[in-house]
Each structure stands twice: as C-alpha cells, then as structure tokens.
Amino acid sequence: MHAFEVLGDPVRRRILELLAEGEQPSGAVSAVIRAEFGISQPAVSQHLRVLRETGFASVRAEGTRRLYAVDAQPLREVDLWLERFRGFWEQRLDALGTEPARGRRQSRRQNQELRRTKQAGHEQTGGEQGGRHER
C-alpha cells in the first residue's frame, strides 16, 4: 500500500494524530476512534494493522496491553516527496506575510490624506468651525 493510500484515510490520519501525542494503548486509541467515527473495535484494529504493516506505527507489548507509537520513517519519505512542491506554498505564505505591512502603509496614507483634507477645509473657512460665522 502506498503512503498516500495509508494517509488518504481519515481514520488512519486521526490515529496517527493521536499517536503523535505519544505512545498510546490500543484500547485508548480504539475508544477515541470509535466515538469520533462510529466504527467498530474490529474496524479500528484493522486500521491499526494497516498502519503497523506499512511502517507508520509500531507496537510493543506491555503485560496484556499493546502500546502503539508513530514510526517517523514513512513520514520522512512523504516529507521528502513533498519537498519538491514546498516552494509553491512557501512563496504564497511569504507573500501573505507582506499583506499586514501593506495594509498598515495604506491605512497611514489614508489617515495622512484625511488630515490634509481636513486641514485644507479648515484653512478655506478661515479657521471657523463648520463654515458658520459668529455674530
């Protein structure tokens, strides 16, 4: 099974997210997945088996419990494959980072223009407020 087939399943992605928090007993993983996805315990076990057989997860016995953990190697391979595409979104994120500065510059220019407009209007009325003459 190809890495993207493994990661393409939302249940397996969620299991990996749980395991990324640290080693987890299969019962705890099963309880969360069953509650979130409404699938049976045997179905969760099948997903854990796929993750184990494809190298995304490892398991060790501790007494009667089976503890699962993420195995990073297949994720590194996915990351290496994605490397060639990373430039596409990093450039866009870099460009996005300039937007707040552009917005601040535009706001400053608008405020300066507003002040100049108000000052020019004040000077045209001879310093009188609202253009009314006091008598």
DSSP file with accessible surface (Angstrom, degrees, kcal/mol):
  #  RESIDUE AA STRUCTURE BP1 BP2  ACC     N-H-->O    O-->H-N    N-H-->O    O-->H-N    TCO  KAPPA ALPHA  PHI   PSI    X-CA   Y-CA   Z-CA
    1    1 A M              0   0  131      0, 0.0     2,-0.1     0, 0.0     5,-0.0   0.000 360.0 360.0 360.0 132.0    0.0    0.0    0.0
    2    2 A H    >>  -     0   0  112      1,-0.1     4,-2.0     4,-0.0     3,-0.8  -0.392 360.0-114.4 -72.1 149.6    1.4    3.4   -1.0
    3    3 A A  H 3> S+     0   0   24      1,-0.3     4,-2.8     2,-0.2     5,-0.2   0.866 116.5  52.4 -54.1 -40.0    2.0    6.0    1.7
    4    4 A F  H 3> S+     0   0   82      1,-0.2     4,-1.3     2,-0.2    -1,-0.3   0.795 105.6  54.6 -73.6 -24.4   -0.7    8.3    0.3
    5    5 A E  H <4 S+     0   0  118     -3,-0.8     4,-0.5     2,-0.2    -1,-0.2   0.899 111.0  46.3 -68.7 -41.2   -3.2    5.5    0.3
    6    6 A V  H >< S+     0   0    0     -4,-2.0     3,-1.0     1,-0.2    -2,-0.2   0.955 118.4  41.0 -63.0 -49.0   -2.5    5.0    4.0
    7    7 A L  H 3< S+     0   0   31     -4,-2.8    -1,-0.2     1,-0.2    -2,-0.2   0.666 100.7  74.4 -76.2 -15.7   -2.7    8.7    4.7
    8    8 A G  T 3< S+     0   0   47     -4,-1.3    -1,-0.2    -5,-0.2    -2,-0.2   0.681  78.3  86.1 -71.7 -15.8   -5.7    9.2    2.5
    9    9 A D  S <> S-     0   0   42     -3,-1.0     4,-2.4    -4,-0.5     5,-0.2  -0.750  71.4-148.7 -90.1 124.8   -8.0    7.5    5.0
   10   10 A P  H  > S+     0   0   63      0, 0.0     4,-2.2     0, 0.0     5,-0.2   0.831  96.7  55.0 -63.3 -30.7   -9.3    9.9    7.6
   11   11 A V  H  > S+     0   0   11      2,-0.2     4,-2.5     1,-0.2     5,-0.2   0.949 110.3  45.1 -66.9 -46.2   -9.5    7.3   10.3
   12   12 A R  H  > S+     0   0   28      1,-0.2     4,-2.5     2,-0.2    -1,-0.2   0.900 111.7  52.7 -66.6 -37.2   -5.8    6.4    9.9
   13   13 A R  H  X S+     0   0  108     -4,-2.4     4,-2.2     1,-0.2    -1,-0.2   0.934 110.4  48.4 -61.6 -42.2   -4.8   10.1    9.8
   14   14 A R  H  X S+     0   0   53     -4,-2.2     4,-2.3     2,-0.2    -2,-0.2   0.907 109.1  52.7 -65.7 -39.4   -6.7   10.6   13.1
   15   15 A I  H  X S+     0   0    0     -4,-2.5     4,-2.7     1,-0.2     5,-0.2   0.938 109.3  49.6 -60.4 -44.0   -5.0    7.5   14.6
   16   16 A L  H  X S+     0   0   16     -4,-2.5     4,-2.0     1,-0.2    -1,-0.2   0.888 108.1  53.7 -62.9 -38.1   -1.6    9.0   13.6
   17   17 A E  H  X S+     0   0  108     -4,-2.2     4,-0.6     2,-0.2    -1,-0.2   0.920 110.2  47.4 -60.7 -42.7   -2.6   12.3   15.2
   18   18 A L  H >< S+     0   0   12     -4,-2.3     3,-1.0     1,-0.2    -2,-0.2   0.926 113.1  47.8 -64.1 -42.9   -3.4   10.5   18.4
   19   19 A L  H >< S+     0   0    4     -4,-2.7     3,-1.7     1,-0.3    51,-0.6   0.777  99.4  67.7 -70.4 -25.6   -0.1    8.6   18.3
   20   20 A A  H 3< S+     0   0   78     -4,-2.0    -1,-0.3     1,-0.3    -2,-0.2   0.760  91.9  62.7 -64.7 -22.2    1.8   11.8   17.6
   21   21 A E  T << S-     0   0  138     -3,-1.0    -1,-0.3    -4,-0.6     2,-0.2   0.611 126.5 -77.5 -76.2 -11.2    0.9   12.9   21.1
   22   22 A G  S <  S-     0   0   31     -3,-1.7    -1,-0.3    -4,-0.2    46,-0.1  -0.645  73.8 -29.1 133.9 169.4    2.9    9.9   22.4
   23   23 A E        -     0   0   85     -2,-0.2    46,-0.2    -3,-0.1    44,-0.0  -0.229  62.8-167.6 -55.0 135.4    2.7    6.2   22.8
   24   24 A Q  E     -A   68   0A  44     44,-2.7    44,-3.4     4,-0.0     2,-0.1  -0.988  23.0-116.9-131.4 140.0   -1.0    5.1   23.3
   25   25 A P  E >>  -A   67   0A  32      0, 0.0     4,-2.1     0, 0.0     3,-0.6  -0.446  31.1-119.9 -69.7 146.8   -2.6    1.8   24.4
   26   26 A S  H 3> S+     0   0   39     40,-2.6     4,-3.0     1,-0.2     5,-0.2   0.854 112.4  58.6 -58.1 -34.2   -4.7    0.2   21.7
   27   27 A G  H 3> S+     0   0   50     39,-0.2     4,-2.3     2,-0.2    -1,-0.2   0.890 106.4  47.1 -63.1 -39.4   -7.8    0.5   23.9
   28   28 A A  H <> S+     0   0   39     -3,-0.6     4,-2.0     2,-0.2    -1,-0.2   0.919 113.9  47.5 -68.4 -43.0   -7.4    4.2   24.3
   29   29 A V  H  X S+     0   0    1     -4,-2.1     4,-2.6     1,-0.2     5,-0.3   0.949 112.7  49.9 -61.5 -47.0   -6.9    4.7   20.5
   30   30 A S  H  X S+     0   0    8     -4,-3.0     4,-2.9     1,-0.2     5,-0.3   0.906 108.0  52.9 -59.5 -43.1   -9.9    2.4   19.8
   31   31 A A  H  X S+     0   0   57     -4,-2.3     4,-2.0     2,-0.2    -1,-0.2   0.923 112.2  44.4 -61.4 -44.1  -12.2    4.3   22.3
   32   32 A V  H  X S+     0   0   47     -4,-2.0     4,-2.6     2,-0.2     5,-0.2   0.948 116.0  46.1 -65.8 -47.5  -11.4    7.7   20.7
   33   33 A I  H  X S+     0   0    0     -4,-2.6     4,-2.9     1,-0.2     5,-0.5   0.913 111.9  50.8 -64.9 -42.0  -11.8    6.4   17.1
   34   34 A R  H  X S+     0   0  122     -4,-2.9     4,-1.7    -5,-0.3    -1,-0.2   0.915 113.6  45.7 -62.3 -41.0  -15.0    4.6   17.9
   35   35 A A  H  < S+     0   0   87     -4,-2.0    -2,-0.2    -5,-0.3    -1,-0.2   0.906 119.3  39.9 -68.8 -41.1  -16.5    7.7   19.5
   36   36 A E  H  < S+     0   0  101     -4,-2.6    -2,-0.2    -5,-0.2    -1,-0.2   0.844 130.4  24.8 -78.7 -34.7  -15.4   10.0   16.7
   37   37 A F  H  < S-     0   0   75     -4,-2.9    -3,-0.2    -5,-0.2    -2,-0.2   0.527  93.2-129.4-111.1 -10.1  -16.1    7.8   13.6
   38   38 A G     <  +     0   0   68     -4,-1.7     2,-0.3    -5,-0.5    -4,-0.2   0.850  59.0 139.2  65.8  33.4  -18.7    5.5   14.9
   39   39 A I        -     0   0   48     -6,-0.4    -1,-0.2    -5,-0.1    -2,-0.1  -0.709  54.2 -97.7-108.1 165.0  -16.9    2.3   13.7
   40   40 A S     >  -     0   0   61     -2,-0.3     4,-2.0     1,-0.1     5,-0.2  -0.285  29.6-111.1 -78.3 163.9  -16.5   -1.0   15.5
   41   41 A Q  H  > S+     0   0   87      1,-0.2     4,-2.7     2,-0.2     5,-0.2   0.914 118.9  54.2 -62.4 -42.2  -13.5   -2.1   17.5
   42   42 A P  H  > S+     0   0   85      0, 0.0     4,-2.0     0, 0.0    -1,-0.2   0.885 106.9  52.2 -60.4 -34.2  -12.5   -4.7   14.9
   43   43 A A  H  > S+     0   0   31      2,-0.2     4,-2.0     1,-0.2    -2,-0.2   0.916 109.4  48.7 -66.9 -40.4  -12.5   -1.9   12.2
   44   44 A V  H  X S+     0   0    0     -4,-2.0     4,-2.6     1,-0.2     5,-0.2   0.934 109.6  52.9 -62.9 -43.6  -10.2    0.2   14.4
   45   45 A S  H  X S+     0   0   48     -4,-2.7     4,-2.4     1,-0.2    -1,-0.2   0.881 106.3  53.7 -58.9 -37.6   -7.9   -2.9   14.8
   46   46 A Q  H  X S+     0   0   91     -4,-2.0     4,-2.3     2,-0.2    -1,-0.2   0.919 108.9  48.1 -63.7 -43.1   -7.8   -3.3   11.1
   47   47 A H  H  X S+     0   0   30     -4,-2.0     4,-2.4     2,-0.2    -2,-0.2   0.907 111.0  50.8 -64.4 -40.8   -6.7    0.4   10.7
   48   48 A L  H  X S+     0   0    3     -4,-2.6     4,-2.4     2,-0.2    -1,-0.2   0.903 109.3  51.8 -62.2 -39.3   -4.0   -0.2   13.3
   49   49 A R  H  X S+     0   0   84     -4,-2.4     4,-3.3     2,-0.2     5,-0.2   0.924 108.5  50.4 -63.6 -43.0   -2.9   -3.3   11.5
   50   50 A V  H  X S+     0   0   15     -4,-2.3     4,-2.0     1,-0.2     6,-0.3   0.940 111.6  48.3 -60.7 -44.9   -2.6   -1.3    8.2
   51   51 A L  H  <>S+     0   0    0     -4,-2.4     6,-1.7     1,-0.2     5,-1.6   0.903 114.6  46.3 -62.8 -39.0   -0.5    1.4   10.0
   52   52 A R  H ><5S+     0   0   76     -4,-2.4     3,-1.2     4,-0.2    -2,-0.2   0.945 113.2  47.5 -67.5 -48.6    1.7   -1.3   11.5
   53   53 A E  H 3<5S+     0   0  127     -4,-3.3    -1,-0.2     1,-0.3    -2,-0.2   0.774 112.9  48.8 -68.2 -26.6    2.2   -3.3    8.3
   54   54 A T  T 3<5S-     0   0   40     -4,-2.0    -1,-0.3    -5,-0.2    -2,-0.2   0.445 116.4-113.2 -92.6  -0.4    3.0   -0.2    6.3
   55   55 A G  T < 5S+     0   0   23     -3,-1.2    -3,-0.2    -4,-0.3    18,-0.2   0.491  86.3 115.3  87.4   4.0    5.5    1.0    8.9
   56   56 A F  S   <S+     0   0    4     -5,-1.6    15,-2.5    -6,-0.3     2,-0.3   0.729  81.3  28.6 -77.6 -22.0    3.6    4.1   10.0
   57   57 A A  E     -B   70   0A   4     -6,-1.7     2,-0.3    13,-0.3    -2,-0.3  -0.981  66.4-154.9-137.5 150.7    3.1    2.7   13.5
   58   58 A S  E     -B   69   0A  57     11,-2.6    11,-2.1    -2,-0.3     2,-0.4  -0.862  10.9-155.0-118.8 159.4    5.0    0.3   15.8
   59   59 A V  E     -B   68   0A  40     -2,-0.3     2,-0.3     9,-0.2     9,-0.2  -0.979   9.6-177.0-135.5 144.9    3.6   -1.7   18.6
   60   60 A R  E     -B   67   0A 109      7,-1.9     7,-3.2    -2,-0.4     2,-0.4  -0.991  25.4-121.3-139.5 147.6    5.0   -3.2   21.7
   61   61 A A  E     -B   66   0A  67     -2,-0.3     2,-0.4     5,-0.2     5,-0.2  -0.700  22.8-179.8 -89.6 137.6    3.5   -5.4   24.4
   62   62 A E  E >   -B   65   0A  86      3,-2.8     3,-2.1    -2,-0.4     2,-0.3  -0.857  68.9 -56.3-134.0  97.9    3.5   -4.3   28.0
   63   63 A G  T 3  S-     0   0   79     -2,-0.4    -1,-0.1     1,-0.3     0, 0.0  -0.515 120.4 -21.2  65.1-124.8    1.8   -7.0   30.0
   64   64 A T  T 3  S+     0   0  146     -2,-0.3    -1,-0.3    -3,-0.1     2,-0.2   0.499 122.7  92.4 -92.3  -4.9   -1.6   -7.6   28.4
   65   65 A R  E <   - B   0  62A 118     -3,-2.1    -3,-2.8   -39,-0.0     2,-0.5  -0.609  64.3-145.9 -91.4 151.8   -1.6   -4.1   26.8
   66   66 A R  E     - B   0  61A 113     -2,-0.2   -40,-2.6    -5,-0.2     2,-0.5  -0.977  15.7-156.5-115.1 121.8   -0.4   -3.3   23.3
   67   67 A L  E     -AB  25  60A   5     -7,-3.2    -7,-1.9    -2,-0.5     2,-0.3  -0.870   5.8-157.7-104.8 126.8    1.2    0.2   23.0
   68   68 A Y  E     +AB  24  59A  12    -44,-3.4   -44,-2.7    -2,-0.5     2,-0.3  -0.766  13.1 175.1-104.4 147.5    1.2    1.9   19.7
   69   69 A A  E     - B   0  58A  21    -11,-2.1   -11,-2.6    -2,-0.3     2,-0.2  -0.969  35.8 -96.9-144.5 157.8    3.6    4.7   18.6
   70   70 A V  E     - B   0  57A  44    -51,-0.6     2,-0.6    -2,-0.3   -13,-0.3  -0.548  26.4-147.9 -73.8 138.0    4.3    6.6   15.4
   71   71 A D     >  -     0   0   66    -15,-2.5     4,-0.5    -2,-0.2    -1,-0.0  -0.960   8.5-158.4-104.3 117.7    7.2    5.4   13.3
   72   72 A A  H  > S+     0   0   38     -2,-0.6     4,-2.4     1,-0.2     3,-0.3   0.707  70.6  84.9 -75.2 -20.2    8.6    8.5   11.7
   73   73 A Q  H  > S+     0   0   85      1,-0.2     4,-2.0     2,-0.2    -1,-0.2   0.913  91.8  44.6 -55.9 -50.7   10.4    6.9    8.7
   74   74 A P  H  > S+     0   0   13      0, 0.0     4,-2.0     0, 0.0    -1,-0.2   0.883 113.2  53.3 -62.5 -31.7    7.5    6.7    6.3
   75   75 A L  H  X S+     0   0   62     -4,-0.5     4,-2.6    -3,-0.3    -2,-0.2   0.875 106.1  52.9 -68.8 -35.3    6.5   10.2    7.2
   76   76 A R  H  X S+     0   0  132     -4,-2.4     4,-2.7     2,-0.2    -1,-0.2   0.898 107.8  51.7 -62.6 -41.1   10.0   11.4    6.4
   77   77 A E  H  X S+     0   0  110     -4,-2.0     4,-2.1    -5,-0.2    -2,-0.2   0.910 110.4  47.7 -63.5 -40.3    9.7    9.7    3.0
   78   78 A V  H  X S+     0   0   16     -4,-2.0     4,-2.6     2,-0.2    -2,-0.2   0.930 111.3  51.7 -63.7 -43.5    6.4   11.6    2.4
   79   79 A D  H  X S+     0   0   76     -4,-2.6     4,-1.3     1,-0.2    -2,-0.2   0.911 108.7  50.6 -61.3 -42.1    8.1   14.8    3.5
   80   80 A L  H  X S+     0   0  127     -4,-2.7     4,-0.6     1,-0.2     3,-0.3   0.908 110.8  49.0 -62.1 -41.4   11.0   14.2    1.1
   81   81 A W  H >< S+     0   0  111     -4,-2.1     3,-0.7     1,-0.2     4,-0.2   0.908 111.3  49.6 -64.5 -40.7    8.5   13.6   -1.8
   82   82 A L  H >X S+     0   0   51     -4,-2.6     3,-2.0     1,-0.2     4,-1.0   0.718  89.6  85.1 -70.6 -19.5    6.6   16.8   -0.8
   83   83 A E  H >X S+     0   0  102     -4,-1.3     3,-0.8    -3,-0.3     4,-0.6   0.873  82.7  58.0 -52.0 -41.1    9.8   18.8   -0.7
   84   84 A R  H << S+     0   0  169     -3,-0.7    -1,-0.3    -4,-0.6    -2,-0.1   0.734 112.2  41.6 -65.3 -19.4    9.7   19.5   -4.5
   85   85 A F  H X> S+     0   0   69     -3,-2.0     3,-1.5    -4,-0.2     4,-0.7   0.563  88.0  91.2-100.6 -11.9    6.3   21.1   -4.1
   86   86 A R  H XX S+     0   0   35     -4,-1.0     4,-2.5    -3,-0.8     3,-0.6   0.845  76.9  65.3 -57.5 -34.1    7.0   23.1   -0.9
   87   87 A G  H 3X S+     0   0   34     -4,-0.6     4,-1.9     1,-0.2    -1,-0.3   0.818  92.5  63.4 -59.5 -30.2    8.1   26.1   -2.9
   88   88 A F  H <> S+     0   0  122     -3,-1.5     4,-0.9     1,-0.2    -1,-0.2   0.924 113.8  29.7 -62.6 -45.6    4.6   26.6   -4.3
   89   89 A W  H <X S+     0   0  104     -4,-0.7     4,-2.4    -3,-0.6    -2,-0.2   0.807 114.4  60.4 -89.8 -24.1    3.0   27.3   -0.9
   90   90 A E  H  X S+     0   0   91     -4,-2.5     4,-2.7     2,-0.2     5,-0.2   0.915 104.6  51.0 -67.3 -38.7    6.0   28.9    0.8
   91   91 A Q  H  X S+     0   0  139     -4,-1.9     4,-2.4    -5,-0.2    -1,-0.2   0.922 111.8  47.5 -61.7 -41.7    6.1   31.6   -1.8
   92   92 A R  H  X S+     0   0  174     -4,-0.9     4,-2.4    -5,-0.2    -2,-0.2   0.892 111.9  49.2 -67.9 -37.8    2.4   32.3   -1.2
   93   93 A L  H  X S+     0   0  104     -4,-2.4     4,-1.9     2,-0.2    -2,-0.2   0.901 110.3  51.1 -68.1 -38.8    2.9   32.3    2.6
   94   94 A D  H  X S+     0   0  118     -4,-2.7     4,-0.7     2,-0.2    -2,-0.2   0.928 111.4  48.1 -61.2 -43.1    5.8   34.7    2.2
   95   95 A A  H >X S+     0   0   54     -4,-2.4     3,-1.0     1,-0.2     4,-0.6   0.900 108.0  54.9 -64.0 -38.7    3.6   36.9    0.1
   96   96 A L  H >< S+     0   0  111     -4,-2.4     3,-1.2     1,-0.3    -1,-0.2   0.874  99.6  62.0 -62.0 -35.3    0.8   36.7    2.6
   97   97 A G  H 3X S+     0   0   53     -4,-1.9     4,-0.5     1,-0.3    -1,-0.3   0.759  99.2  55.8 -62.7 -23.3    3.3   37.9    5.3
   98   98 A T  H <X S+     0   0   71     -3,-1.0     4,-2.3    -4,-0.7    -1,-0.3   0.684  88.1  80.1 -82.6 -16.9    3.6   41.2    3.4
   99   99 A E  H <X S+     0   0   82     -3,-1.2     4,-2.7    -4,-0.6     5,-0.2   0.900  88.1  51.4 -61.6 -44.4   -0.1   41.9    3.4
  100  100 A P  H  > S+     0   0   71      0, 0.0     4,-2.3     0, 0.0    -1,-0.2   0.933 112.3  47.8 -59.6 -40.3   -0.3   43.3    7.0
  101  101 A A  H  X S+     0   0   28     -4,-0.5     4,-2.5     2,-0.2    -2,-0.2   0.921 111.6  50.1 -65.2 -41.0    2.5   45.7    6.3
  102  102 A R  H  X S+     0   0  125     -4,-2.3     4,-2.6     1,-0.2    -1,-0.2   0.920 110.4  50.7 -62.5 -41.7    0.9   46.8    3.1
  103  103 A G  H  X S+     0   0   36     -4,-2.7     4,-2.5     2,-0.2    -1,-0.2   0.903 109.8  49.6 -63.4 -40.3   -2.4   47.3    4.9
  104  104 A R  H  X S+     0   0  147     -4,-2.3     4,-2.6     2,-0.2    -2,-0.2   0.922 111.5  49.0 -65.6 -42.0   -0.7   49.4    7.6
  105  105 A R  H  X S+     0   0  102     -4,-2.5     4,-2.5     2,-0.2    -2,-0.2   0.938 112.4  47.9 -61.9 -44.7    1.0   51.6    4.9
  106  106 A Q  H  X S+     0   0  102     -4,-2.6     4,-2.4     1,-0.2    -2,-0.2   0.917 111.6  50.1 -63.7 -40.7   -2.3   52.0    3.1
  107  107 A S  H  X S+     0   0   53     -4,-2.5     4,-2.5     2,-0.2    -1,-0.2   0.916 110.2  50.3 -64.5 -41.9   -4.0   53.0    6.4
  108  108 A R  H  X S+     0   0  130     -4,-2.6     4,-2.7     2,-0.2    -2,-0.2   0.927 110.8  49.4 -61.9 -43.4   -1.3   55.5    7.2
  109  109 A R  H  X S+     0   0  143     -4,-2.5     4,-2.5     1,-0.2    -2,-0.2   0.920 111.3  48.9 -62.1 -42.5   -1.6   57.1    3.7
  110  110 A Q  H  X S+     0   0  115     -4,-2.4     4,-2.5     1,-0.2    -1,-0.2   0.912 112.1  48.7 -64.4 -40.9   -5.4   57.3    4.1
  111  111 A N  H  X S+     0   0   76     -4,-2.5     4,-2.4     2,-0.2    -2,-0.2   0.904 111.6  49.1 -65.3 -40.8   -5.0   58.9    7.5
  112  112 A Q  H  X S+     0   0   82     -4,-2.7     4,-2.4     2,-0.2    -2,-0.2   0.925 112.1  48.6 -63.8 -42.4   -2.5   61.4    6.2
  113  113 A E  H  X S+     0   0   99     -4,-2.5     4,-2.6     1,-0.2    -2,-0.2   0.909 110.5  51.3 -64.3 -40.5   -4.7   62.3    3.3
  114  114 A L  H  X S+     0   0   91     -4,-2.5     4,-2.6     1,-0.2    -1,-0.2   0.923 110.2  49.1 -63.1 -42.8   -7.7   62.7    5.6
  115  115 A R  H  X S+     0   0  152     -4,-2.4     4,-2.6     2,-0.2    -2,-0.2   0.915 111.6  49.1 -63.9 -41.4   -5.7   65.0    7.8
  116  116 A R  H  X S+     0   0  130     -4,-2.4     4,-2.8     2,-0.2    -2,-0.2   0.920 111.4  49.9 -63.3 -41.4   -4.6   67.1    4.8
  117  117 A T  H  X S+     0   0   80     -4,-2.6     4,-2.4     2,-0.2    -2,-0.2   0.929 112.7  46.1 -63.5 -44.8   -8.2   67.3    3.6
  118  118 A K  H  X S+     0   0  141     -4,-2.6     4,-2.2     2,-0.2    -2,-0.2   0.914 113.4  49.5 -63.9 -41.6   -9.4   68.4    7.0
  119  119 A Q  H  X S+     0   0  115     -4,-2.6     4,-2.4     2,-0.2    -2,-0.2   0.925 111.3  48.9 -65.3 -41.8   -6.6   71.0    7.3
  120  120 A A  H  X S+     0   0   42     -4,-2.8     4,-2.1     1,-0.2    -2,-0.2   0.916 112.1  48.9 -64.9 -40.7   -7.3   72.4    3.8
  121  121 A G  H  X S+     0   0   29     -4,-2.4     4,-1.3    -5,-0.2    -1,-0.2   0.886 110.5  51.1 -65.3 -37.0  -11.0   72.7    4.6
  122  122 A H  H  <>S+     0   0   98     -4,-2.2     5,-2.7     1,-0.2     6,-0.3   0.917 110.5  48.7 -66.1 -40.9  -10.2   74.4    7.9
  123  123 A E  H ><5S+     0   0  128     -4,-2.4     3,-1.3     1,-0.2    -2,-0.2   0.865 107.7  55.4 -69.1 -35.0   -8.0   76.9    6.1
  124  124 A Q  H 3<5S+     0   0  167     -4,-2.1    -1,-0.2     1,-0.3    -2,-0.2   0.824 106.8  49.9 -67.8 -30.0  -10.6   77.6    3.4
  125  125 A T  T ><5S-     0   0   50     -4,-1.3     3,-1.0    -3,-0.2    -1,-0.3   0.339 119.1-110.2 -91.5   6.9  -13.2   78.6    6.0
  126  126 A G  T < 5S-     0   0   61     -3,-1.3    -3,-0.2     1,-0.2    -2,-0.1   0.807  70.0 -58.2  72.4  26.8  -10.8   80.9    7.7
  127  127 A G  T 3 <S+     0   0   36     -5,-2.7     2,-0.3     1,-0.3    -1,-0.2   0.518 101.1 136.8  83.0   2.8  -10.4   78.7   10.8
  128  128 A E    X   -     0   0   69     -3,-1.0     3,-1.0    -6,-0.3    -1,-0.3  -0.670  58.2-113.7 -86.7 141.2  -14.1   78.8   11.5
  129  129 A Q  G >  S-     0   0  159     -2,-0.3     3,-1.8     1,-0.2    -1,-0.1  -0.513  91.8  -6.0 -75.8 134.4  -15.8   75.6   12.5
  130  130 A G  G 3  S-     0   0   79      1,-0.3    -1,-0.2    -2,-0.2     3,-0.1   0.605 114.0 -82.2  63.2   9.0  -18.3   74.2   10.2
  131  131 A G  G <  S+     0   0   34     -3,-1.0     2,-0.3     1,-0.2    -1,-0.3   0.636  90.3 140.5  74.9   9.6  -18.1   77.3    8.0
  132  132 A R    <   -     0   0  190     -3,-1.8     2,-0.5     1,-0.0    -1,-0.2  -0.661  47.6-134.4 -88.3 145.2  -20.5   79.2   10.3
  133  133 A H        -     0   0  129     -2,-0.3     2,-0.3    -3,-0.1    -1,-0.0  -0.837  13.6-136.2 -97.4 132.7  -19.9   82.9   11.1
  134  134 A E              0   0  193     -2,-0.5    -6,-0.0     1,-0.0     0, 0.0  -0.663 360.0 360.0 -85.1 141.5  -20.2   84.0   14.6
  135  135 A R              0   0  272     -2,-0.3    -1,-0.0     0, 0.0     0, 0.0  -0.863 360.0 360.0-121.1 360.0  -22.1   87.3   15.1
